[in-house]
Amino acid sequence: MLVIIPIGAKSDESNLELLSSAIVSLGNIGKHSVKLVSVPSLLEQAEKAAEKLRSACTDVTCVSTEDEFSGGWFIGCNRMWRWTVLHLDSEENSSPWLWMEPDCCPVKADWLDTLANAYQASGKPFMGHVRPTKWKNPDGSTFTKDGDNMLLGNAVYPPMLSRDQNIAPLLTDLGYPDPRSHAPDPWDVYLRWLMFRRGVANSMLLRDHWKTQKYARKEKGQIVFQSCDDEDEIGVIESEAVLIHGCKDGSLHRIIIGVAEEPKKMAAPVPAPVPIRAPALAPTPPVVKSAPRPIQEVQSLPALPLDEQHTKYQKVLQYVLSSGNVRLSDVVAATKVPKKDILAILPKLGYRIKSGGWIDKK
């Protein structure tokens, strides 16, 4: 399967580093491929992310759209998605492809193999999260209609979409920069009827939790989150899910990066036999000790048991997310985690220490 990571908005830049770190943390993605599709202004950041991803995938490429695709949501997004469709088809790509925006996050190892196997088994050309299409009333409230469903945009698509005689004319509508000529809806709404006509698989593996934040892992391993619009609205990541879309503050990515880097529990080593000293037959000549080498200080966590390591990550992450602008000294005082451990944890969670000890996202 081919993974497409689009980078087309300034918000994508901050999420991109976290997404690439999360992918790498979960391990090698094997025979699959990754292509980063970037607007020209963010191409440098895309190339840096591509370089990082090559440690988990041998086939990573980066391409510029040669257009900034102004228009924001949803016109700019539609135009970029359409450009990608045409680009892949012009390259004669024959693989199904996953559109994975930077606010997506894989949450399990072997996530891409799992998606690819499920897609092949489904026998359908499209696969992802299906839900009722939401429409707005004049007062801003939303409503749905029976039988009117949509496949949310972060999904798996078949190759050669531009050569589908029914879809091709609508792709033209998605390319106009002028709102007066552009399609009236995002592509996942505008093309929904044609997608369902060809076949859509609703998969629990890929879940969309749009505009969510403050992800946190609970004691039994469940990951919960809040809505960005209503902090009293709490959700839980589905146990079957391997890929989540919609985290807006990077908290889910930081959990995955942190947990993936925790030391694994090892089997207790078999104790070595205690050597028995033979009696000395003659005085042993003195040993001349060489001067000790200076040891370079490395900011890394000691080899702790999994539970203790996980607790430290959680304490630091939850305090930083809930406290806003904080200094390193504040985190030490509030969490009781040693300063040297916090200095090792923060970069792995996507944070850096600025002057004065202030903590900021990378």
N, C-alpha and C positions, 0 to 999 in steps of 0.2 A: 504494500500500500504506500501511496505517496502522501506525505503530510505537507499541507500548505500553511505557512504562517504568514499572514498579511500584516504589514507594518505601514499604516496609512494615517495615523493621527498621533499627536504629541503624547496622548495618554498611553498609546501602545509602546512608546519608548521605555517608560518606567516599568511596565509589566514584562517587557521582552526579556530583560536580564533575569528576572525571577523565573519566568517560564523555562528558559533554556537551562537554568540551574536545576530546576525541578526535574526536567527530563533527564539530565545527566545523572542526577542523584539516584534515579530509579533504575539505572543500569542500561546496558547496551540494547539498542532496539533492532539489532540483527539485520535482516535482509531488506528492511524497509528503507525508504528515501525521504529526505526532507528538502523542501524548497522554500526559502524566504522570499516573499514578494514585497518589495519596499518602494515607497515613493522616493524620489531623488533626495529630498532633504534629510531622510533618515537612513540612507543607504549605508553610511559608515557604521551606525549602530547595528544595522542588520548584519553586516559583514563580521563584526565582532561576535555577535551571537552565533553566527554560522561557524566561526572558528571554535567556539566553546562546544557546540553540538557535535563537532567531528570527533570528540572523544567518546561519543556514544553511538555514532552512526558514520559509516564510511562514505555514504553518498549524500552529501549536503551541498546544495547550491544556493546561490543568491542572485536575484535578478531585479533590476530597476524597471519601474513602470514608465519612466521618462515623462511622467505627468503627476502633478500633486493631487489631482482629483479633488479639487475644491468642491464645496457644497455640503460638507459635514454629513451628519446622519439625516436622511438616509441616502441622499443623492450620491455623495462621495463614496459611500460604502457600496452602493449598487454598481457604480462605475468601476470600482476596483475589482469586485467579484467578477463582473463581466469581462474585464481585461484579462483576468486570470484564466477564465474559461477559454477565451480565444487564444491566449498564449500557449496553454497546454495542448490545445488541439493543433495549433500550428507546429508544435514539436512532435506531433504524432504520438502523444502520450497514450498508452493503452492500459494504464493502471487506474483503479478507482482511487479517488483522492479525498482526503479529510481536510475540510476547511476548519482550521483551529486558530482562532484569534488569540492574542496575547493574554486576555483575561480568562483563558481556559487553563486548566491545570490537571494533568494526570495524577491519579491518587494511588495507583497500585503498580508494582513491578509487572512486566510483561503486558502492560496496558495496550500496546499497539498490536501485538500478536493476538490478544483477546478480541480486539475490535475487528481485525482483519478476518479472523476465523468466523466470527459471528456474521460478518457481512457476506462472506462466501456461502455460509450455511443458510442465510435468509432467502437467497434466490431473488432478491429485489434490487433494483438499481440504486435506490436511495435508502439511507438508514440514519436514524438519529432519534431525537426527542420529539414526539408528536403530541400536540395539545390543541384544544379548541382555539380557533382564531379569535383574538380579542378586538373589539371595535369600541370606539368612544362615542358616548352621548354628548350633546352640546354642553352639558354641565360638567364634563370631564370624567364622569363615571364610565365604567366599561361594561360591556355585555358580550355574550357569545350567542351563536346560532347553532341549533341542532344540525349535525352533519357537516359543519364547516370547520375543518381541522387544517392544521398547517404543520410542516416539518420545520423546526427552528433552524436557523441558518448555519450554525456550527454543526456540521453533519458530514456524512460520507456521500460523495457524488460519483456518478459513472463517468467514464471518459467520453469524449466526442459529443458533448452536449450541444455544441454549436452546429452539429450536423444532423440534429433532430429537426425534421421539417416543421414540427409544431412549436418547438421551443425557440428556434432561431429568430423568427420575427419579433418575439417578445424580448430577446436579448438586445435587439436594436433599440428598443424603448428604454432599456436600462443604461444605455450609453450616452444619452443626450445630457449635456451640462446645463442647459436651460430648463428650469423647473416647469416652464409652460409646456415643454415637449416631453419631459421625462416621465417615466412610469409613475403612477400615483402612490405606489406602496413599495416597501422594501422587497427585495427579490424573493424572500421566503414566503411572503404573502402573495406577491404578484404571480409567481409561477406555481402556486400550490396545487391548483387543479390539474395542471399538466403532469406534475410530479406524481400525484396520486393515481393518475390514469396509467402511468408507466409502472408504478409499484413502489410503495414506501414501507419499510420495516420500522416499527416503533421499538426502539431498543432501550432497555434499562441500563445498558452499559454507559451511555452518553446522556447525561442529565444537564438541563439548563436551569440554573438558579440566578436569574438576571438581577443585577443590582443588589448584590449581597456583600456582607462585610463581617469582620470580627469573628472569623472562623476559630474554633477552639476544640481541642480534643478532650473528651470526657474520660472518666476513669475506666469505663468498659470499652474504650477504643472508638466510640462513636464520635463523629465530627459534627458539631452544630454550628449554626451561623445565624446572623441577623439580617433583616431587610434593611437596605439603605434608607428606604422611605419611612419605615416604621420599626423602631428598635424593639418594640414589644412583639413583633412578628418573628418567631424563632422557627428555624427549619433544621433538618437532620439530613446529612448525605446518605443516600440510599446504599444499602450494603452491597448491592450488585454493581454499582457504578465504578467505572475505571477512569472516566474523564468528566470533569465538571466545568461548566462555563458560567461566568458571571461574577466572579470575585473581583471587587473593585478596589480593595485596599492591600492586596498581596498577602493577606494573612493566611490563606489556604496554601499558597506556594511556600511560605515560610515554615508551615507545619510539615509539609512533605519534605522539604530540604533538610530540616532538622531531624526528623525521624529517620530518614534514609541514611543519615550520616552517623546515627548512634551506633556504638560498637555492638556487635552481635554477641549473644551468650555463647560461650565456648564450653565444651565438655571439660569437666575437671581433669587436669593432667594426672597421669599415673605417677605417684611419687617415685623419684629416682632412688635406687638403693643407696643407703648411707655408706660411704667409703670407710674402710677400716685401715687406720694408719699402721704401717709397719714400724717397728722400733728403729730409731736412727742408729746407724752403725758408726757414723763419724759425724763430727760437728759440721753443720751445714754452713757453707760460706755465706756471708751477708749478701743480700739482694740489693743491687743498686737500682733505686727507683728513678725513672725518668720524670722530668718535670711534667705535671699534668697539663693536658691541652685545655685551652679555654673553650668552654661549652657555649655555643651560640644559643641565646634564649629564643625559643620557639613558642609562639602563642598557640597552644593546642590543648585540648582537654585531656586529662588523665584517663586511663582506661578504667572507667567506672562500670558498675553493674548497669544493665539496661534501665531498670526502674529509676535509679538515682540520676542517671544521665537525662532520661526523659523528663523527670521532675524539674531539673535545672532549665532545660529548654522551655518548658511550659511556664515556669515562673517568670523568666525573663520576657518571653513573648507576650504573655498576657498583661504584664505590667506596662510594657512599652506601648502596646495597642490601646490600653485603657487610659493612659495618662497623658497622651499628647506629647508636647515638647518637654523632654526630660534630660537631665545630665546623667553621666555615668555614675556619679556618686549617689544620685537618687535611686538608681536601680540597685546598687549594692546595698544601700540602707533598707530598701523596701523588701527585697527578695532574700537577703542574707546569703546570696550566692557570691563566692569569692570573686574579687575583681578580675583576676587572671582568667577565670573561667568565662566571665561575661565578655571579656575582650576577645575570646576565641569563639564564643557563640554568636555575637552580633553580626560579624561578616557573613556567616553561614545563613543567617536569616535575612540578609539583604540590607543590613544597616552599617553605618560607618560612624566613627567618632570625629566630630569637628572640633575646631578650636574652642577652648573653654570647657571641653568635656561634653558638649551638646551632642545628642544622638540624632542622626538623620538618616533617611533612606538613601541608598546609593543612587 
